[in-house]
Amino acid sequence: MPHLTVGTSAGAPAILDPGRDHIVGRDPSCAIVLDDRRVSRRHAILRVGPDGWEFVDTDSVNGSWLRGNRVHRVVVGRGCEVLLGDPDDGDPLRLAPEIPVTEVVPPRIAHPDSGQVPEASGRVEPPPGRLEPSPGRVEPPGQFEFPRHVSPPQGAGPRSEPPPRGSEPPRSAPGRSTPGRAHIGSGPPADPRPSVDRQPSVVIQIPMRTLRIGRALDNDLVLTDLMVSRHHAELRTTPGGRHEIVDLGSHNGTFLNGQPVERGTVGSNDLVGIGHATFQLDGQELREFIDTGEVSLEVQNLTVTAGKRVLLDNVSFPLAEKNLLAIVGGSGAGKSTLLGALTGSRRAASGKILYDGRDLYANNAELRQRIGLVPQDDILHAQLTARTALRYAARLRFPEDTDASERERRVEEVIGELSLDKMPRGATSPYADTRVSSLSGGQRKRVSVAVELLTKPSVLFLDEPTSGLDEGLERSVMEKLRELADDGRTVIVVTHSTRSLNVCDRVLVLAPGGRIAFFGPPDEALPFFGKSDWPEVFKLFDEQPDGDYEGPFRRSELYGRYIEVGRDRAHAVQGDRPQAKPPKRQGWFAQLATLSRRYLAVIASDRKYLALLAMAPLFLGMLCRVIPGRLVMAEGAPPGSNQEASTKLLVLFVISGLMGTATAVNELIKERAIYRRERSAGLSVSAYLGSKIIVLGLISTLQGIVLTAVALVGIKLPAKGVVLSPPIIEIGIAVVLSAIAAMAVGLVVSAAIGSAELAMPLLVVIAIVQVVLCGGLFPLNGKAGIEQIAWLAPARWAFAASASTIDLATQLPRKEGESPDPLWKHDPAVWYRNIGILVGQIAVYGTIALLLLRRLDPKTKRRRGQ
């Protein structure tokens, strides 16, 4: 057993003998003395345990902390730094086994061709492009890996570094699986529960009763992950000695073997997922494994169909951690279909996707929180600055108990990571403080990526991120994706451009019919096809769409080298497995408040639109005012001699309905890309629609009040209304409700259409229908069919309510034998009914819009076979 090197803030490091225990504390008799009042007199013990050197807290007052987590026992492994007394600035204790450089043995990796395992000797050289650790640097304990059903071998180390780009993926050494590499056919079918063969990052002794887990410092186990609620879950010990995990109303959920649970019994083979952490019981110890982002993916025999048509045909490939993969192919080759299958938004009919050995479909409820997706369309509000857009995204994606300072810190981190804090040439503010609409295409794409990086995804998917960019910007985006992969993520990009493929580790070429034509390093692709450039390859696909492109690749040496690694024995997973609901993030009311504030900020930032909203009721109210006529009978005039009253009311309610519909008819369709992405990240449909109704309802209310005032103040009205006095209040209520109900109709249209180009033509149609069906143009009473259809029009009931207020039935001329419209009767019960139906229409049309939005969920689309 090697000696242990202990570094402190007090001076030179100490070397500890493995033959005895060593006390750490404030007491002068301790082996390691720390002069810090936050450190207990006998704070901890350093000793050799079953897994090597370990740090054991001796129930200290202020605790011991590792990466923000309060710990009781830590296996030192290759090295770690424990803070004593405080999670942020406690007295550091740097621990590392004293291993001579000459004793370091490199990972046993099979030679790609011979299958033999070379024995290494001497010094390990760092992989190309990676800096060698400087002397004295302490490596963290084992990186993330999921627990196996059998315990790891004693002293199993962390996973080896991935091979340099362009090299062949390593094969497993005989008798031992390569950590994190789930090769096709390299063993029995993958279990939905994951596995690890290395040391955990933290080992915690389970108390007799309850272990509380969360982000707050008063928890027994503190997780600094912002995806974790302050008090997230408890691991409870039952009187019978069993353990159960209990969710404490967390916002992102607690998962048992990949499925969300509120309460569940935990056995020794079970896995508990909380944020980016996974836990496994081992007797009375809880082992923690942190997902650091370095995860592998393996795709096995994915097939996607639409009816009898095969869109993706038996696609398989492995992808190592920290790799950048480009998916290319001709139009209709299935690139977007594959992306949908990989992200789970459009599940495959058969096949598997393994996320570090875990079945992504079977564990989708948990693992989708660790996946980021940047769609082709920007998921940003163009009117906001990049920083403001990120702040609202952070509000939506993190639990509502997250402090503003915590969110702001993470926003600033991703701004720096994506270089958005730099100043554009000739500008007075950095990219982050520039309106999205003023950014270049490449910078907008960086902001979209930044939105996804807020939650620290381990796998990042991008759909056509370089579409529409010139060569320079395209290169910049691809190089930034290269950096993101090197920083510890698996990145997969669907692209039609081939100019920057050389920055990728792997390229997947899809042939017509959704079949693999090539998978491997990009510099080997063109020689395989026998072409000098990529346009020639795609031209071949266009000229011979029915050619056999998969066969030659499967028979080639490249297939065995980069894909096969043994025969595929995995069982298919059917794509119609019930899909878990999107994860909760914020509470419903918190989401509603955040979405409403964001929507108000978007509107307020567009000054031209804001001015239009303010000027419309003023101008249209004046237009209504100049229409000749009166709303009451002239003194001494005979009954039925005031046709102009109907005309003035008709114009008033056509205007109010037009304003209401116009504000909403384009709102949902223009945000469709943003909605889809936020929905997959846990957005509540009703909260999203509710924010639209609240903000647009407020706008419609203000516009209705201004319109009524401009059009009717100073105009002679009846002395009193049916219910309220003065009667302008009753008319104003009808105008406001008419505008809000028309706004709800506009939301229905916006949710139903698939293109923004349809919005304006439909607005005209709706306005004409309102004119015809309001009842002011011609009598509707007694006309079977059209009278019943008119019930659907908000203008019908709003017009009738105001007609009741001014007793319009006595003012209009009638033909002999023609009865007045009963909805116009000057009676409180009639007026209340008209107003009540308007309110009901708002609720009904809002519900219809909600259902139309829900149909966009992936689950519904799959049922339709689309």
N, C-alpha and C positions, 0 to 999 in steps of 0.2 A: 504494500500500500504506500503510495507516495506521501511525502510531507505536504502540509497545507500552508500556502503563503497567505498571510492575512495583512491587508493594507488598511490603514486608518488615516484619519486626518491629523494624527498626532506626530507622525514622523516616519521613520524607515519601517518597511514591512517586517512582520514577525514570521518565523518559520516554526510550525507546530509539528510535534512528533505524533505519529498515528497510534502510538502505544498507550495513550491515556486520554482522558477527557480534559478539556480546557474551558475555563469559565471566562465569560466576557461580562464586564460590568464596570460600575463606578468604584467598587471596593478596591483598595490598594492591593489586596491579596489576590486579585484576579489575574489570570494569565494575560489577558488583554484588558488594559485599563483605559476607560474613556472618560474624560473630564467633561461631562455634559449632564446637567441636572435632569434632563428628560430620560436619561438612561438609568435603569434600575441598578441597585448595588450589585446584584447578581442577576444579570439580565438574560443571558443565554449560555448554552453549552455548545462547543464545537467538538465533535467526536466522530469516530468511524462507525457507521451503521451497516445494515445489510446491503445497502446500495452504494457504499462508499462514504466519503466525507459528508456529514450533514450538520446543519445548523438547527438547534432546537431552542425555541423560546421557553423560558422557565416562568411563564405566567407573569411577565413584566407588566408594569402599570401602564406605560404608554405604547407598548406593543413593538413588534418588528414588522417591517414592511418591505415587500418585494414588488417593484413596478406598480405601486399604489395599492397592493393587496396586503392586508394584515395576515401574517403567516405564523404558524406554530412550529412547523418543521419544514425545512427546505433541503432537498438533496442538492449538493453543490454542483455535481456533474463536472462540466468543463470550467465552470466558474460563474459567479454571480455577485451582485452587489446588494446587500441588505441595509436598509436604513433603520436605525434604532431611534425610537422615540417620536418620530413624526414621518408621515408618508411623503412629504414634500422636501423638507430640508433637515431630516434627521441625520444623526451622526453616521456616516457611511462606513460599512464594513465590507471591504473588497476581498472576496474569497476565491482562490484558484489553486488546484493541485499543482505541486511543483513537478512538472514533467519535462525532462530534457528534450531539446528539439530533436536529437538523434533518435529518441524513442518513439516519436510520433509515427504511426503507421497509417498509410493512406487507405481509403476504402478499397475493398477487394472488388474489383470490377472485371467482369469477364471480357475477354477480347472479342470484338464484334464478329470476327469470322471464325476463329478457332473454337470459341466457347470455353477456352481455358481461363483459369483465374491466375493472373500473374502475381507473383509475390513481390512486394515492394520493399525496398530498403533505403535507409538514408533519409535525407530531408525531403519533406513534401513541398513541392513548388506550388504556388498559388495558380489557379486557372488564369489564362490570359485575360487581361482587361480588369482583373480584380486585385485590389491592394492587399498585400500580406499584412496581417495584424502586427502592429508595432510591439516591441518588447513591453511586457507588463500589462498589455491590454487584456481585459477580462471578457471572455466570450459568455453570452447568456446561456442559461441552461437549455436543455433540449428544445428544439423548435416544435411547432405544433404537429401533432400526429394523433390520430384517433386510437382509443384503446382497443386491443385485441381481446378475444374471449379468453386467451391464455396470457398470463403475465409475461412481460418482456424478459429476455435473458438478463441476468444480473450484469450491470455495467454496460448495457447496450447504449451506444452513443447516439448523438444526433445524426440526422441525415447528412449525407455528403453533399458537397456543392454540386449544382447541375453542371453538365459538361459544357464546354465552350460552344457558342453558336456555330451551327453548321456541322458539328460532330455527330456521331451516331449515338442514339440513346443507349445507356448502359444496360446490360442484362444482369439478372440477379446472380449473385454468387450461389454455388450449390448449397442447398440446405438452408438458405435464408432468403426471404423475400426482400427486394429492394424497397426501402421505406418510401411511401408516397407514390410508387410506380405500380399501377394496376394494369399489367400487360394483358392483352387479349389472349385468352386461353391459358393463362399461366397458373391456373388453379381452379378450384371449384367455383360455382356461381357466387357472385358477390352477395353478401348478406346486407340487408338494408341498414344494419347497424355497422358502424365503422370499426377500425382497428388501429392499434399503435404497436410498434415494437421498439419504442425508445422511452427514455425517462420522461416523466411529466415535468411541467415547469414548476409546479408547486405541489407539495403533499401536506394536507391539513388533517390533524387529528380530530375526529368527529366527537363533539361533546355528548354527554349522556342524553340530552333531550333535544335541543334545537340548534341548528347552525343557520344563521340568517345570512343571505347573500344579496348584495346590491351595490350601488354606487356610493351611497352615503358612508361617511367614515365611522358611523356607529354600528355598522354591520360586523358580523364575525368574519366574513370573507368579503373584502372590498374589491370590486372590479371597476377599473377606471374607464371602461368602454362606455361611450355615450349612448349606445343602443340598449344599455342596461338601466332599469329604473332605480331610483334611490333605494327603495326596499323592494327587491324584485321577487325573491322566493325564499322559502325555508326548507331545509332538509331536516325532517323530524324523525326522532327515534321513538317507535311505538313501545308500549309496555312489554310486548312480546319480543322485543329486540330487532324488529324489522325496521326498515327505513322507508320513508315516503317523501316525495317532493311536493310542495304546495306552492302554487303561484299566488303572489300577494297582490293580484290586480295589476300586474305589470302591463306596459303598453306594447311591448314587442313580443311578449309571450315567453313561456317556459316550455321546453320540448323534452319529451321522453322518447328515446329511440326515433327521433325525427318527427314526431307528431305532437301538436300542441296539447297540453294538459293543464287542468286546473289543480288536480291532485292525482298522484299515481304512486304505486309501490315501486321502489327501486331495488333491483337485485344486483349481484356482483357483475353480471354481464351487460347491464343496462347502461345507457348513456343519457346524461342530462345536458341539454344545450341551453345556454343563457348568453345571448349576444354572440360574441366571437369565441366564447369559452365553451369547452365540453368537459364534463366531469364523469368519473367512473369510481364506483366504490371498490375498495380492496380491504376487506375486513372492517376495521374501525377507522380506516384512513380514506380520505377523499382525494383523488388525484385529479389535478387540473391540467388541461391541455389547451393552449391558446392558439387560435388560428392566426398565424402571423401573415397569412397571405400567400405563402409559398406552397400552393397546392397543385396537384396534377389533375388532368382530365383524361378520361378515356371514353371514346365513343365506340359502341359495339352494335353493329348491324342495324343502324337506324333506317326505318322505312316509313315514309309518309305518303298517304294516299288521299285522293279526293274523289269519292265514288269509285269508279273502275280505273281512274287515272293514277299512275304512280308518279309522284312529284319528287321523291327522294328514294333511292334504291340501294338498300343494304350498305350504308356508309359506315365505315369503321376507321378510326385512327386514334393513336395515343398522343398526348401532349404533356411534356414535362413542365414542372413548375418554372416560373420566371421566363416562360417562352412567349414569343409574339408570333401568332399564326395569322396569315392572310388567306382568306377564302376568295378565290377568283373563278370566273367562268363566264360563258356567254350569256346573253339574255335568255331567261327562261330555264337556266340550268339548275335552279333550285337553291341559289345562295340564300335568299331571304327565308325560304322554307327551312333550310338547315338552321339558320339563326333562330327562327321561332322554335324549332325542336330543341335546340341547345339551351335556350332560356326558359323553356317550359310554357311559353305563351301559346304554342301550337304543338301539342305533344305528338310524338311519333306513334304510328299504329303498332309498331313493334320495335324492339331494340332497347338498349341501355345506354345511359350516360353515367359514368362513375366519377364522382367528385372526391378525389383522394381516397378511392376505394368505396365510397358510399353511393348508393343508387340515388341519383338526383331526383328522379320522379317519385320514388318511395319516400324520400326525405325532403320533398320540395318545400313543405311548410316551413321547415327550419333553414334549409340551405339557401333559399331564394333571398334571404336577408344578406347573404354574403356575396351576392351577384349584382353587378352593375350593368346597366344597359343604356347606351347612348343611341337613340334612333337616328334615322337619316335627317328628319326634320328637327330643328333646334327646339329643345324643351325649355325655352326661356320666353319671358315676356319682354318683347323688344323695347318697351317704353321704360323699363327699369335699368338702373346701372347694374353692372355685373355683381358688385358687392351686395346690393340690395336684393337681387334675385337669389344669391346664395344664402343670405340671411333668412329669407322666407322659406327656402327649401330646407334649411336646417330646422326651422321651427316645425315644419311638417314632418320631418323624418325622425327627429329625436323626441323622446318622451317629454310630456309637458312639464315634468318636474326638473328638467334640465335648466340650470342657471343660464341667464343671458351671457354671463362671462364665459361659461363653458362653450356655448354655441359660438360665440364670437372668436374664441381661441381656435376652434376647429375651422371656422371660415377663413381665418387668417392663414392657417396652416396650408389649406388647399390653394389659396391665392398664391402663396409663395411657391408651392410645389409646381403649379402650372405657369409660373413666371408672369402672373397677372399683376404683380406689384411693380412691374417695370413701366417706365415712362415712354410712350410712343414718341417718335421723332417729331419735334415741333409742337407737341401737346403740352398742356398745363396740368394735366392730371394723369395718373396711371390708368392702365387698362381697366383695373377693377372699379374705378370710379367714373368710367365712361358708359354712356347708355349703350345697351346691347345693340340697338339699331345702328349705332355709329361705328361699331367694331367691324373689322374685316371678317371674311368668312372663316379664316383660320382661327382668329381670336374668339369668335362666337363658338366655334367647336370646342375650344379649350374651356370656355365657361361651361358648356354642356357637360364636358368631362368632369369639371370641378364639382358640379352638382352631384354626380355619381360618387365621386371620391369622398364626399362628406362622411359617408358611413363606412369607409375603409373596406370596400369590397375586395375579396380575394381573387375573383374572376371578373374581368371587364370585357363586355361585348360592345362592339361599335358597328353600326350599319352605315356604310358609305360615308365615312367621316371626311373624305377628301372630295366629295362630289361638288363640282362647280368651282373648285380652287385652281389657281394657276400652278405651274410646276414648282415654283419656289415655296408657296404656302403649303402645297401638298407635302413637299419634302419636310417642311417644318413640323407639320402635324404628325407624320409618320415617325420622325426622330423623337418627338415628345412621347409617342406611344412606346417607342423602344426604351426610353428612360423609365417609363412607368413599369414596364415589365422587369427591367433590371433592378428596380427598387423593391421587387418582391411581389409581383402580381402575375397572373396568367392573363394575357390579353389576346382576344380574338377579334379580328376586324374583317368585315365583308367589304370588298372593294371591287370596282370595275377597272381601276387604274393599276397599271403594272410598273410604273416608273420608279417606285421606291420599294420594291419587293426585297431588295438586297439587305434592308435593315431588319428583315424578319428572320426568325429561326426556322420556321416551316411555312410552306405554301401548300394549300389544298386546291387542286384544280378539279372543278366539277364539269363533266361533259353533259351534253343534252340528255335528258331523261333522269337527271339527278344521280348519276353514277360517278364514282371516283376515277379520274383519268391520271392523277398523279398526287402523291403526298411525299414531301421530303424537303430538304434544304432548297432554297430558291435557285442557287447556282447549278443545281443538277436537273432542273426542270426542262429548260430549252434543249440541252443535249439529249434528254430522254425522248423528246418529241422530234428531234432531228431538225429543228427550226432555228433560225438565227434571231428571231424576235417574237414577242408575244402576239402582235397582230396576225402573224402567219398562223399561229396556233388557233386563234379564235376564228380565223377565216376557214381553216380546216373544219372546225366544228360546224360553221354555218353551211359550208358546201356539202358536208356529209353528216347530217344530224343523226342518221341511223347507224353510223359506224360503230364498231366495237372498240371503244377506247379503254374500257375497264379491263378487258382480257389481257392485252399486252402488259399492262401495269401489274396485274396480279401474278403474271408469269415471270416478271422481271425480278432481278436480285434486289431491287430497291424495295419491293413490297415486303419481302422477308426481313430486310434490314430495318425499315422504318415503321412497319405496321404489324406484321404477323407475330413475331416473337412467340412461336408456338401456335397451335391451332385453336380456334375459337370454340370454347365449350359453354359459353354463357347461355342461359335460358332467356328467351324473350320476355319482355315485360309489356303487357298490353297497354295501349295508349288510352283506353277508356277508363283507367283507374280513376275513381272520384278525386277531383282536385280540391285541395284544401282551400279555405277562404283566404283572401289576401291578409297578410299580417296586420294587426292593429298597430298604429303608431301613437299618435296623440289621442286623447279622449275626443268624443264627438264634438262637444262644445268648444274644446280648445282648437280643433281643426276648423270648425266653423268660424271662430274668431280670427284665426290666422288667415284663412282664405279670404274672409271679408276685408281684413286690413290690406292684404296684398292687392285685392281687386280695386279697392279705393285708391291705393298708391299707383296702380297702373293707370287708372282714369285720370288721377290728378296730375300725373307726369306728362300727359298728352294735352298740352294747352289748347291746341286747335280744336280737339274733340270736346274739351271742357267748355270752350267758348260756344261751340255749336249747340251743346246741350242747354246752355243758358239762354242763347238767343232764340232758339226755336219756339218756345212758348210765347215769348214776347212778340215776335213777328207774326206768328200764326194767330195769336190772340187779337192783334190789331186787325188782321185780315177778317177774322170773325166779326169784329166790332163794326167794320164798315159795311157789312151786308145790311141793306135796308130792311126795315121792319121792326116790329115790337114783339115782346114776349107776353104782353097782356093786351086785352081788348081795350080799344080806345073808348073813352067815355061816350056813351050814347050809341055806340056801334051795335048793330044787330048781332046776335049769336051766329057763329059759323062764318065770320068775315075776316079772319086773321090767318090766312095761309102762310104769311111770312114767318110766323112763330115756329112752324114746323121746319122751315128752311134753316133758320138760325140754329135751332137745336141740332138738326142733321149735320151741319157743318162743324159745330162744336164737338160732337162725338166722333165724327170721322177723323178730326184732327187729333183728339186725345187717343183714339185707337191707333192711328198711324204712328204717333210718337212712341207709344208703348211698344208696339211691334218692332219699330225700327231700331230701338236700343238693344233688342234681344236677339233678333233673327240671325245675327252673325256671331254671337258670343261663344257658343259652344263649339261650332265647327272650326273656328279659327284657332281654338285651343286644343284641338283633338289630340295632337301629338303630346302636348304637355299632360293632358288628362290621362291618356293611356299609360304613360310612364309613371305618373304619380299614383294612379290606381293600382298598378302592379306593386308599388312600394307601400301600399296600405292605405291609400286615400279612401275616405268614406264617400260613396256616391251621393248620399243625401246631404252630407256636409258641403260637398262641392256645389251641388245644385242649390242648396239653401243659401250659400254665400251669394250666388248670382241673384236669387230672388230677393234677398235682403237689400243688396246694393242697388239693383235695378228697380226694386220696389220703392226704395227711397228716392231715386231719381224720378221715377214716374209720379210719385206723390208730390214732389216739389214742382215738377213741370205742370201737373194737373192743377195745383193751387195757383201758380202764376198764370196759367192759361185762363182759368176761371175768373181771376181778378181782372186781368187785362180785358177780357171779352165782355164782362158783365158789370163791373163796378161802374155806377152812374147810369146804368140802363134800368129803366123802370121795370120792376118785377111785382108780382102779387104782394099784398100786404103781409101775408104770412104763408108758410109752406104747409105741407100736410102734417108734418111732425115737428119740424124745427123752424125757428124764426131767427133771423130773416131767411127767406127762401134760397138766397144765394148759397147758404151752407149746405142745404140739401142737394142743390145742383152740383156744388163743388165735390161733395162726397161721391156722387154718381160719376163725375168726370174722373176723379182719382181712381176709383175702382175700375172704371172702364179702361184706363191706361194700364193699370196693373194686370187686369185680366188679359188684355191684348199683349202685354209683355210675356205672360205665361204661354200664350199661343205662339209667340215668337220663339220661346225656348223649345217648345215642342218641335217646331219646324227645324230649328238649329240642331237639335239632337237627332232628327230623322234623316237629314240630308247628308250626303257623302262628299259634297264639294261646296266651297264658299261661293262659287260662281252662280249657284242656284238660289242664293239667299235673296238677292235684289229682285229677280223676277217674281219670286214667291211673295215678297213683300207687296208688290203691286197687286197680285191676285187677292191677297188677304184684304187689302184696303178696299178693293172693288166689292168683294163679298160682304164686307161690313156695311157698305153703303146700301147695297141691295136688300140686306136682311135686317136692317135696323128698324124698319117700320115707318120711317119718315118719308120715304120716296113714294111708296104706294101702300095701301092698306094690306095687311097680312091676315087680319082677322077673318076666319072662315075659309081661307084658301088651303085646302087639304094638301099635305105634302110639303109645300114651301113654308107653311106656318110652323110645322114641326122641325124642319131643318133650321129655321131661324132661331130656334131655342139654343142652338149651339154657339150662336154669335154673341159675344159680350155686348156689342153695340145694341142688340135688341133689348136687353134688360136695362142697360144704362139709359138709353133713350126713353124707355117706358117709365123709369123712375122719375126722370125730369119732367116728362109729359104729365105724370101724376102731380108733381109739385106745382106746375103752372096751370093745371086743369086744361090741358091741351084739347081734350075731347070736346069741350064746349066752344073752342075757338075755331075749329076747322069746319069748313063746309062739308056736308054729307049728302049723298044722293038719297033719294026717297027709298025708304025701306032698309037703308044701310045702318047697321048698329055700330056704335063706337068701339074702339079696341078696348077690351076689358082690362088690359094691362095698364091703361092710362087713367083708370078711375081715380078720382081725387079722394083717396081713402087711405088712412094709415096702414091698414092690413095689406093693401096692394103695394104700397111703397116699401114696406118692410120685406114683402116677398120678393120684389124686384131686386132690392139690395142684397138680400140673403142669397139669391141665386147667383148674383155676381161674385159674392165671396166663395160660394161653392164652386163656381167655374174656375176660380184661381186655384183652389185645391185640386180639382180634377185635372186641369191641364198641367199643373205642377207634377202630379203623380204620373201622368202619361210621359212627361219629359224624363222623369226618374227611371221609368221602365225602359224607355228607349236608350238611355245611357247605360243601363245595366246590360243590355243586349251586346254591348261592345266588349264585355268581359270575355277572356279567352274560353271559358267553360261553355258559354252560350254559342260562340262561334264554332267550337268543335262539334256541338250537337247538330249544327246545320250542315256540317261537312264542308265548311269553307276554310 
